[in-house]
């Protein structure tokens, strides 16, 4: 079961994960700091260059903004509203060799008197391009309800259930169909698997290892009109006797296509030896 044991990755992957455990948190904080520095300098060119050319940005449940030029202009307009400073506090992360989720809380304060202008949740998905980390998916939301209520929302749960249903039927075609054509999957820090077809092939092999069932528990969500982060914990159990095969953390970023159908756009998994809080 690759979600639990990743036997095909064997010792090189284990070594990679051990090194990432020490190296990853530093990277996570440095990535958040890079965004903060560019934003608080109100330097739209520097901020835009943190993003991939085809990045997607969702702010406060509005329609997704696609592409670096449109994102640059959005932030340039944002700088004009109250001379703001934005502060980020990381609460969760999912780290890999070439993809990282940085997730937490934000505050926007007035540069003149420190007054609170806004607060909420953010989720940054960074991707390694060559030797440079760039922001690939970027979500912001104001917290109108506690995390527990957002995570339990019907729409968010339905997205998680769609993945679980296809996986637990061991239906390669149905599970591949959950993903966008150009989706990306990161498994336990290994290099990203790109594209719907290769992701389907990966899961088809995974079904053969231990006759697994995977259970998802949502703990966090950042939701918008056409872009949603679903984040939480997973368990893998044996279909034969219910024995625990593995557990860890997952993060799904879903995107609604032009027809309104939700597809899984970015998918990250990381193992753990103990349940997450």
Protein Blocks (a to p, Z undefined) as FASTA:
>chain_A
ZZlnommnmmmlmmmmmmmmmmmmmmmmmmmmmmmmmmmnopaklmmmmpcfkbccdeeh
iacdedjklmmmmmmmmmmnopaadddddfbdcddfkbccdddddddddfklopafbdcd
dddddddehjaccdfbdcddddfbcfklmmmpmklmmmmmmmmmmmmnopaklmmmmpcf
kbccdeehiacdedjklmmmmmmmmmmnopaadddddfbdcddfkbccdddddddddfkl
opafbdcdddddddddfkopacdfbdcddddfbdcZZ
